[in-house]
Amino acid sequence: MTRTLKIWTTILLVFTFNLNFFAQGNNVKQNLSANSQKQRITSIVIENYSKGIQSENTGLRKSAVYMAGVYRINGLVKALVKQFSKEKDDDVKVMIALALYMIGDEKGIAAIEKWQFD
């Protein structure tokens, strides 16, 4: 009787393991799909913020710069440095410097240091 119990316990464990294994396989596929979708959304967000940073509308420019700094969006450093070099509004320029500082990228910090000593 104990041998039969051991056999059924083993069968049950193997069956449970297989169910769990195949369920995880589906989750991996879903996670890969979700990751590619997140990357696509991230690239769209960075593109939109870049357009906002380069906008002629001062309010939009300030908002985009502020959000780039708050969320430390490293993908916006290039757009921020580009706008920093041509920005005429001192308030926005200070906001860009703060955003670059908060992001902490070396190129951004170098742009701030260059402006500080000019």
RAHU-V506638 format. One line per field, one symbol per residue. phi: phi as a letter, one per 30 degrees, with the letter a starting at -180 (. if undefined). A space follows every 50 residues. Layout:
# RAHU-V506638
phi->???
This chain:
# RAHU-V506638
phi->.ddddddddddddddddddddddddddddddddddddddddddddddddd dddcdddddddddddeddddchdddceddddddedcdcdddddddddddd dddiddddddddddddcd
